[in-house]
Amino acid sequence: MSLLELKDVHTHIGAYHILQGVNLTVREGELTMLLGRNGAGKTTTLRTIMGLWKPSQGQVLFDGTVIAGTGLSLDTPEISRKGIAYVPESMGIFSDLNVKDNMLLAARKARTVNDIDTQRLEWIFELFPALKKFWLYPAGKLSGGQKQMLAVARAIIEPRRLLLIDEPSKGLAPAIIQNLINALNELKKTRTTILLVEQNFNMAKQLGDQVAVMDNGRIVHRGAMAELAQDQALQSQLLGLSLAAHG
């Protein structure tokens, strides 16, 4: 069953027509990769789902209910309260606060750290051991990989039905990327639905259940990630390169 659906979504940013009729389905309990060249509209798609940019036409449905579209657009806090979390490419952490306070701010139902579900926090520490080690360390002084771990951990400190994650591996060392892949695979076991924008094709192959490829503001291919990973001619046609050349 689909948890998220975009129907003929158009998004304008100023004079620019970025999304030009996006049709996308994200199945519940699966990880869907959103791939495409730079400038294809991937980030705009995530931001439109999250209500940060409003569609000028079409509809965004979450669990069968319209959350954005012509004549109706919920604001971002309302969308978040439905169980959707967004990890932007910029990560969105508070650099001047320590790791603990970043996590506490993300746990909306908690007023103190003691109010956070202890079992869930320990599970997050198992996914990202560095966060426990640097619990009282200023977030701005973490490494790039540790900041990305914190950004994802903030998004899952409370149970979420849908995670939107934008290029989490960008600028990270291969070993850190593999740690992130391992953590996201563990998260998949909880049946959390994930829509992941990524340029690292090795990561896409390891994580993706389904894939959608964007070009010029439209979805130009949809299918199983495993099938795309095995079809080098289709990879070259859609993305301009072969996944096999990237791990």
Buried (B, 14 or more C-beta within 10 A) or exposed (E): EBBBBBBBBBBBEEEEEBBBBBBBBBBBBBBBBBBBBEEBBBBBBBBBBBBBBBBBBBBBBBBEEBBBBBEEBBEBEEBBEBBBBBBBBEBBBBEEBBBBBBBBBBBEEBEEBEEBBEEBBEBBBEBBEBBEEBEEBBBEEBEEBBBBBBBBBBBBBBEBBBBBBBBBBBEBEEEBBBBBBEBBEEBBEEEBBBBBBBBBBBBBBBBBBBBBBBBEBBBEBBEEBEEBBEBBEBBEEBBEEBBEEBE
